[in-house]
């Protein structure tokens, strides 16, 4: 039976079911519910803006976007966004999806913590960011109705979400602080990891190998 939340249909293909199962097994309930909300909120923002998008690709992008925070999929040598993007590409390739479609999902995940730029890219990329921004930052909160918000939260609750998602961010990236240079996650480590010192862009330039 097709599941519908706030008027948004959850894709019921083999691809979507496999994505749901993979994330449910690898991620906490916090990240699973957050990822589903990202899909729902992103879809609602897409409807509100009159955008055409592929629901399956948006679903995989939303479901995999924080997979790099999980113990199973995180690596110590790159940004967590790329962990999730790489796994999404491998997942799509196993399902016979390559080329532009896989690239859109990879880019949607890789750029979801990069302000503004994703919003100027194809709809699936923009809407993963729109969903993340609404659920985490409250951006676009009034662009959808109260009834729509309530329906999403009833299906995927967010108890103490603000504090718990910050804890999940800190836990998922504290072993690779250098990867937060130039992105919003440096703010998380500055708040939650004692002794963290963010890389300074000006210092990088002044201390580069150029002699002048």
Backbone torsions as a table, in degrees:
resi	resn	phi	psi	omega
1	UNK	NA	134.1	179.1
2	UNK	-70.8	131.3	179.0
3	UNK	-91.6	135.8	179.4
4	UNK	-131.6	130.9	-179.2
5	UNK	-131.9	125.6	-179.5
6	UNK	54.7	32.6	180.0
7	UNK	81.4	1.1	-179.7
8	UNK	-102.9	127.5	178.0
9	UNK	-83.4	131.4	172.0
10	UNK	-79.9	124.2	-179.9
11	UNK	-53.7	138.9	-175.3
12	UNK	-116.8	24.3	178.4
13	UNK	-78.9	168.2	174.3
14	UNK	-58.4	-40.5	178.6
15	UNK	-57.7	-49.7	-177.3
16	UNK	-67.4	-41.1	179.5
17	UNK	-63.9	-40.5	178.2
18	UNK	-65.8	-37.9	177.4
19	UNK	-64.0	-42.9	178.8
20	UNK	-60.3	-45.6	-178.0
21	UNK	-64.7	-42.8	-178.8
22	UNK	-61.5	-46.1	-177.1
23	UNK	-71.4	-37.8	179.3
24	UNK	-61.7	-36.6	-179.5
25	UNK	-75.3	-34.9	-172.5
26	UNK	-91.0	-29.2	-170.5
27	UNK	-107.0	160.1	173.3
28	UNK	-70.1	165.3	175.7
29	UNK	-62.3	-32.4	176.7
30	UNK	-57.1	-52.2	-177.7
31	UNK	-72.0	-34.3	178.4
32	UNK	-63.3	-50.7	-179.3
33	UNK	-63.9	-39.9	176.9
34	UNK	-59.6	-44.9	-177.4
35	UNK	-65.5	-39.0	176.1
36	UNK	-65.3	-39.8	177.2
37	UNK	-63.7	-37.2	178.0
38	UNK	-59.5	-42.5	177.1
39	UNK	-63.2	-46.5	-176.8
40	UNK	-66.6	-46.5	179.5
41	UNK	-66.8	-39.9	177.3
42	UNK	-61.9	-41.3	178.6
43	UNK	-65.1	-42.2	178.8
44	UNK	-63.8	-40.6	176.6
45	UNK	-65.7	-35.8	177.2
46	UNK	-64.1	-43.3	176.0
47	UNK	-61.1	-45.5	-177.8
48	UNK	-61.5	-32.4	-178.6
49	UNK	-94.0	-1.1	179.8
50	UNK	69.6	31.9	-178.3
51	UNK	-90.0	144.9	171.7
52	UNK	-95.9	130.6	-178.5
53	UNK	-148.9	159.9	178.1
54	UNK	-88.5	111.9	-176.5
55	UNK	-59.8	-35.8	-179.1
56	UNK	-66.9	-44.1	-179.9
57	UNK	-66.6	-41.0	176.8
58	UNK	-62.9	-38.6	-179.2
59	UNK	-63.9	-45.9	179.4
60	UNK	-64.6	-41.7	177.9
61	UNK	-60.1	-44.0	179.9
62	UNK	-67.3	-44.4	-175.8
63	UNK	-68.7	-32.3	-176.4
64	UNK	-94.3	-4.0	-166.5
65	UNK	-65.2	-28.3	178.4
66	UNK	-110.2	15.8	-177.6
67	UNK	-62.5	-26.6	178.3
68	UNK	-69.4	-7.0	174.2
69	UNK	-87.3	-12.3	-175.7
70	UNK	-83.1	152.9	-179.6
71	UNK	-60.7	-35.8	-175.9
72	UNK	-69.0	-35.6	-169.7
73	UNK	-113.1	-5.5	-177.4
74	UNK	-82.5	144.9	177.1
75	UNK	-118.1	152.2	-177.1
76	UNK	-84.4	-5.7	-168.6
77	UNK	-111.9	7.3	179.0
78	UNK	-153.6	167.2	-179.7
79	UNK	-60.3	144.7	-177.7
80	UNK	-63.4	-28.9	178.6
81	UNK	-61.2	-38.0	-179.1
82	UNK	-72.2	-33.4	174.2
83	UNK	-54.6	-51.0	-178.9
84	UNK	-66.6	-39.8	-179.9
85	UNK	-63.7	-43.9	179.9
86	UNK	-63.8	-42.0	-179.7
87	UNK	-67.5	-36.2	177.0
88	UNK	-63.1	-41.2	178.8
89	UNK	-63.8	-43.9	177.9
90	UNK	-61.6	-42.2	179.1
91	UNK	-60.7	-46.6	179.9
92	UNK	-64.4	-40.6	178.8
93	UNK	-61.9	-37.8	176.7
94	UNK	-63.5	-23.9	178.9
95	UNK	-100.1	14.4	174.3
96	UNK	79.8	16.9	-179.2
97	UNK	-107.8	117.9	-177.5
98	UNK	-135.1	-168.2	173.1
99	UNK	64.8	-143.1	-173.6
100	UNK	-59.5	-39.4	-178.4
101	UNK	-61.8	-46.8	178.6
102	UNK	-66.4	-36.0	179.1
103	UNK	-64.1	-39.0	179.8
104	UNK	-63.5	-42.3	179.6
105	UNK	-66.9	-44.6	178.6
106	UNK	-56.7	-48.1	-177.3
107	UNK	-66.3	-38.5	178.4
108	UNK	-57.7	-42.3	-178.9
109	UNK	-75.7	-44.8	-176.3
110	UNK	-62.5	-30.4	-174.9
111	UNK	-104.0	8.2	-170.3
112	UNK	-71.3	-12.3	173.8
113	UNK	-105.5	10.1	179.6
114	UNK	-100.5	110.3	-174.3
115	UNK	-61.6	142.3	166.1
116	UNK	75.5	-48.3	-173.7
117	UNK	-56.4	-46.9	-178.5
118	UNK	-58.4	-26.2	-176.4
119	UNK	-70.9	-12.1	178.6
120	UNK	-103.4	9.5	-177.9
121	UNK	-109.9	177.8	-177.5
122	UNK	-50.7	155.8	-167.7
123	UNK	-54.6	-43.3	-177.9
124	UNK	-61.6	-35.9	178.6
125	UNK	-69.4	-48.1	-178.9
126	UNK	-61.6	-38.9	-171.6
127	UNK	-79.5	-25.4	169.5
128	UNK	-61.8	-45.6	177.7
129	UNK	-63.6	-43.2	178.3
130	UNK	-58.5	-41.6	179.5
131	UNK	-66.0	-42.7	177.7
132	UNK	-63.8	-45.9	-178.1
133	UNK	-61.2	-39.4	-179.2
134	UNK	-69.1	-45.9	-174.5
135	UNK	-74.0	-37.3	-175.3
136	UNK	-92.8	-43.4	-172.5
137	UNK	-104.0	-13.3	-177.0
138	UNK	78.5	9.4	178.4
139	UNK	-72.4	129.5	-176.4
140	UNK	83.2	14.1	-177.1
141	UNK	-55.2	-41.4	-177.6
142	UNK	-91.5	2.5	177.8
143	UNK	-77.6	-18.1	173.1
144	UNK	-116.9	164.7	-173.3
145	UNK	-81.5	161.9	176.3
146	UNK	-61.3	-38.7	178.9
147	UNK	-62.6	-39.9	177.9
148	UNK	-66.1	-44.7	178.0
149	UNK	-59.8	-45.5	-178.1
150	UNK	-63.7	-38.2	179.8
151	UNK	-64.5	-40.3	178.5
152	UNK	-66.0	-44.5	-177.9
153	UNK	-69.5	-34.3	175.9
154	UNK	-61.3	-39.0	-179.5
155	UNK	-77.4	-35.5	-176.9
156	UNK	-136.9	84.3	-173.7
157	UNK	-62.3	159.3	178.9
158	UNK	-131.2	64.1	178.9
159	UNK	-66.9	125.6	179.5
160	UNK	49.1	38.3	-171.4
161	UNK	-62.7	-40.8	-176.5
162	UNK	-56.1	-48.0	-179.0
163	UNK	-71.9	-40.4	-175.7
164	UNK	-70.4	-35.5	179.4
165	UNK	-71.9	-34.4	175.8
166	UNK	-64.2	-40.1	176.3
167	UNK	-62.4	-40.7	179.5
168	UNK	-66.0	-39.9	175.9
169	UNK	-60.1	-49.6	-177.5
170	UNK	-60.7	-45.0	-179.3
171	UNK	-63.2	-38.0	-175.0
172	UNK	-77.3	-17.2	-175.4
173	UNK	-124.9	-3.5	-173.1
174	UNK	-67.4	-20.2	179.0
175	UNK	-87.3	2.7	178.9
176	UNK	-142.8	58.1	-173.3
177	UNK	-59.5	-30.4	-177.6
178	UNK	-64.5	-23.7	-178.4
179	UNK	-75.2	-6.1	179.5
180	UNK	-90.5	-0.6	179.6
181	UNK	-59.2	125.0	175.2
182	UNK	82.4	6.7	176.5
183	UNK	-135.2	171.0	-169.9
184	UNK	-66.3	-17.2	-176.0
185	UNK	-72.3	-15.3	173.1
186	UNK	-61.6	-33.0	177.6
187	UNK	-61.7	-38.3	-179.6
188	UNK	-63.0	-49.4	-177.7
189	UNK	-65.6	-33.9	179.3
190	UNK	-64.2	-32.7	179.5
191	UNK	-81.7	-33.1	-166.2
192	UNK	-114.7	-14.0	-176.7
193	UNK	-115.1	108.8	179.8
194	UNK	-58.4	135.3	176.7
195	UNK	84.1	-2.9	178.8
196	UNK	-64.4	133.3	177.0
197	UNK	-125.3	114.3	-176.8
198	UNK	-70.0	145.2	174.6
199	UNK	-67.5	133.3	-177.0
200	UNK	-102.5	124.1	-176.9
201	UNK	-60.2	-39.5	179.2
202	UNK	-64.5	-42.4	178.4
203	UNK	-62.9	-38.5	178.8
204	UNK	-59.8	-43.5	179.7
205	UNK	-66.4	-48.1	-175.8
206	UNK	-67.1	-27.9	-177.3
207	UNK	-102.4	15.1	178.7
208	UNK	-69.6	174.4	-175.7
209	UNK	-75.4	-11.1	179.5
210	UNK	-65.5	136.1	-170.0
211	UNK	-76.6	-20.9	-172.7
212	UNK	-75.2	NA	NA
